Amino acid sequence: MAAKRFLDEPGSNPDQPGDQKRMRTRPSFASVIGEAVMVNSLKNFCLALEPMLRRVVNEEVESSLRSSTSSLTRSSSLRIQALEPSSLQLMFSKKLLLPIFTGSKIVNLDASPLQILLVDTRGDQMVSKCLPHPVKIEVVVLDGDFPSNDSNSWSSEEFNNNIVKERTGKRPLLAGDCLTVTLRDGFAPIGDIEFTDNSSWIRSRKFRLGARVAPGSYQGVKIRETMTEAFVVKDHRGELYKKHHPPMLHDEVWRLEKIGKDGAFHKKLAAERVNTVQEFLKLSVVDPQKLRRILGTGMSEKMWEVTIKHARTCDLGNKHFIFRRPNCTITLNPICQIVHAIIDGNSYSIKELSSIRGYIETLVRHAYLEWNSLEEVVGVSSNTPLLTQGEPVDQYPNHHQAIVKSIQPIGHSTDHRYIEMENLPSNAHFGYNNWQITSSYLGAAAEPGIHYSFSESSSDGEITPKSYINGN
């Protein structure tokens, strides 16, 4: 019909405007053919595109399904692991060196840098453990009261809740560039870290150092946290008054335990010109009763034991002091104990010295009074424990004995010999039983029959050094 109308157009009435309008809007044959070709091409294109679209959609759906399955499996695994206690735990390698002061490097008991280990706690012994990949470890400060009753059981939530932060307006409590370290091959070294504030402002007045896996850095098997013992952090200015362990001979006497700087004991000792650890030890050897009188009743027996025990750890060095008289030469260590003795050109065994006890006492007391004029020599190290009052040797039949050995004396005729004591056990000592200190320094005669003994101490109960004789 459309074609028929098109053929009849030449005979149509030109005066009818509607027919002219219709002719202008009718498409041409070429346009109809073009549209048909375009529709056909689009259909063919869609048919060609459909397989590719199906393949892409299938791949994306499969990928999403795999991801969802993996996520569900991992979540289930983590929930199961959370129910089972882990055997992996962090651990500090050694105890800390105490006391700790603000601004001072925190180190181990042997002054080595801190180190964190990873151990497996299954079984009777802890075994070092290595992970196949590095783990970030964070060092934190904990409240000294945590965990309660020093329990070794806590949850991660409890651990995190007891982390101590700095006071308002203060610097971070821990300073250093190693607060987060990397655990590799089962250990993580910690560099220089220090406290910036003391521990007096929290209720327990103590801190602990703790270590945990850095949050968000690890998704494997749970690793349990660790912590050190509780300790006090003091202000750096307190370091000026701290005790020395061990003390040195030249240290001021208030460096000893129980003797405070400018305190009552310090003032009493200073009044008697006992100003250094060496002077304290010399007087404790020559006249311990006088030393006790100087300190007075304010120093209890227990305090005295603590002080003298601390003093006994002093390094004596290798200096010796020679006291000479026309018929004798004695060599003393820095605290007035006899190391070598030559009397009338003869050497004496240890038991033979007991027969001239009074004479030996007199020589040592003279040497003590004339200390500044004694000849000073450098000899074999005298770093042995201070000697204490002895007990009869038959009470300790299984202990080591001193080796008495004759060698050529220094600075004397080759016919003379001196007594050298060596290879003493660490707590060996010589002493006189029931030794009474007399006030007379002169004219003391030999006192035969006084019992003399060598023994090895079995306890620290009697620690007052009363012997003039030192093993070397």
URRA-V610320 format. One record per residue. SS is DSSP state (helix for helix, strand for strand, loop for the rest). PSI is psi in whole degrees, 0 to 359 (none if undefined). Layout:
SS,PSI + SS,PSI
//
This chain:
loop,319 + helix,322 + helix,323 + helix,317 + helix,325 + helix,324 + helix,333 + helix,354 + helix,322 + helix,332 + helix,7 + loop,164 + loop,120 + loop,347 + loop,356 + loop,107 + helix,331 + helix,321 + helix,325 + helix,324 + helix,321 + helix,325 + helix,327 + helix,330 + helix,350 + loop,134 + loop,155 + loop,166 + helix,322 + helix,322 + helix,324 + helix,315 + helix,321 + helix,317 + helix,320 + helix,318 + helix,319 + helix,317 + helix,319 + helix,320 + helix,318 + helix,320 + helix,316 + helix,323 + helix,316 + helix,320 + helix,324 + helix,327 + helix,334 + helix,313 + helix,321 + helix,318 + helix,319 + helix,320 + helix,316 + helix,315 + helix,317 + helix,317 + helix,318 + helix,320 + helix,316 + helix,319 + helix,317 + helix,320 + helix,318 + helix,317 + helix,317 + helix,319 + helix,316 + helix,318 + helix,318 + helix,320 + helix,315 + helix,319 + helix,318 + helix,320 + helix,318 + helix,322 + helix,322 + helix,318 + helix,326 + helix,331 + helix,337 + loop,129 + loop,136 + loop,147 + loop,354 + strand,134 + strand,144 + strand,157 + strand,135 + strand,138 + loop,326 + loop,169 + loop,160 + strand,151 + loop,121 + loop,156 + loop,166 + strand,134 + strand,151 + loop,141 + loop,359 + loop,144 + loop,135 + loop,124 + loop,172 + strand,173 + loop,328 + loop,18 + loop,11 + loop,160 + loop,154 + loop,152 + strand,139 + strand,134 + strand,156 + strand,123 + strand,157 + strand,120 + loop,4 + loop,142 + loop,188 + loop,335 + loop,147 + loop,134 + strand,134 + strand,141 + loop,140 + loop,142 + loop,153 + loop,349 + loop,155 + loop,153 + strand,136 + strand,131 + strand,135 + strand,132 + strand,129 + strand,170 + strand,133 + strand,158 + strand,136 + loop,340 + loop,353 + loop,138 + loop,160 + helix,142 + helix,27 + helix,33 + loop,149 + loop,17 + loop,126 + loop,161 + loop,163 + helix,324 + helix,317 + helix,319 + helix,311 + helix,326 + helix,342 + loop,13 + strand,131 + loop,129 + loop,169 + loop,157 + loop,157 + loop,129 + loop,1 + loop,165 + loop,164 + loop,141 + loop,323 + strand,135 + strand,147 + strand,167 + loop,13 + loop,37 + loop,340 + strand,119 + strand,167 + strand,127 + strand,114 + strand,141 + loop,30 + loop,3 + strand,158 + strand,110 + strand,144 + loop,130 + loop,214 + loop,117 + strand,153 + strand,158 + strand,144 + loop,352 + loop,153 + loop,176 + loop,11 + loop,346 + loop,353 + loop,161 + loop,318 + loop,343 + loop,21 + loop,152 + strand,167 + strand,150 + strand,135 + strand,162 + strand,138 + strand,162 + strand,130 + loop,128 + loop,134 + loop,3 + loop,357 + loop,134 + loop,12 + loop,205 + loop,142 + loop,136 + loop,122 + strand,149 + loop,171 + strand,168 + strand,160 + loop,180 + loop,161 + loop,145 + strand,160 + loop,137 + strand,120 + strand,157 + loop,149 + helix,327 + helix,336 + helix,341 + helix,335 + helix,340 + helix,9 + loop,157 + loop,154 + loop,135 + loop,106 + loop,162 + loop,159 + strand,157 + loop,322 + loop,357 + loop,146 + strand,149 + helix,336 + helix,356 + helix,349 + loop,150 + loop,143 + loop,2 + loop,105 + loop,147 + loop,127 + loop,16 + loop,183 + helix,313 + helix,320 + helix,316 + helix,321 + helix,317 + helix,319 + helix,325 + helix,334 + loop,16 + loop,33 + loop,90 + loop,339 + strand,167 + helix,322 + helix,316 + helix,324 + helix,314 + helix,320 + helix,315 + helix,326 + helix,335 + helix,314 + helix,318 + loop,76 + helix,329 + helix,321 + helix,319 + helix,319 + helix,322 + helix,322 + helix,315 + helix,331 + loop,181 + loop,348 + loop,338 + loop,109 + loop,169 + helix,321 + helix,318 + helix,320 + helix,316 + helix,320 + helix,317 + helix,312 + helix,327 + helix,320 + helix,317 + helix,326 + loop,344 + loop,2 + loop,141 + strand,118 + loop,348 + loop,199 + loop,22 + strand,141 + strand,158 + strand,128 + strand,127 + strand,123 + strand,142 + strand,163 + loop,325 + loop,7 + strand,158 + strand,124 + strand,143 + strand,128 + strand,155 + loop,179 + loop,350 + loop,25 + loop,28 + loop,140 + strand,132 + strand,314 + strand,151 + strand,129 + strand,119 + strand,122 + loop,35 + loop,6 + strand,150 + loop,153 + loop,145 + loop,169 + helix,316 + helix,331 + helix,331 + helix,332 + helix,335 + loop,343 + loop,38 + helix,314 + helix,321 + helix,318 + helix,317 + helix,317 + helix,316 + helix,316 + helix,320 + helix,321 + helix,317 + helix,321 + helix,316 + helix,331 + loop,26 + helix,318 + helix,344 + helix,2 + loop,152 + strand,129 + strand,129 + strand,158 + strand,121 + loop,206 + loop,145 + loop,136 + loop,22 + loop,69 + loop,158 + loop,146 + loop,149 + loop,147 + loop,173 + loop,134 + loop,169 + loop,161 + loop,138 + helix,333 + helix,351 + helix,345 + helix,63 + loop,340 + loop,3 + loop,160 + loop,153 + loop,154 + loop,151 + strand,119 + strand,124 + strand,135 + strand,129 + strand,172 + strand,136 + loop,159 + loop,122 + loop,20 + loop,173 + loop,149 + loop,350 + loop,343 + loop,156 + strand,160 + strand,161 + strand,127 + strand,126 + strand,128 + strand,171 + loop,38 + loop,145 + loop,161 + loop,334 + loop,24 + strand,156 + strand,159 + strand,163 + strand,169 + strand,135 + loop,141 + loop,45 + loop,117 + loop,124 + loop,127 + loop,160 + loop,344 + loop,130 + loop,350 + loop,151 + loop,21 + loop,127 + loop,162 + loop,143 + loop,83 + loop,156 + loop,349 + loop,128 + loop,132 + strand,140 + strand,155 + strand,131 + strand,170 + strand,126 + loop,137 + loop,356 + loop,175 + loop,15 + loop,320 + loop,105 + loop,7 + loop,117 + loop,112 + loop,352 + loop,145 + loop,355 + strand,131 + loop,137 + loop,141 + loop,none
//
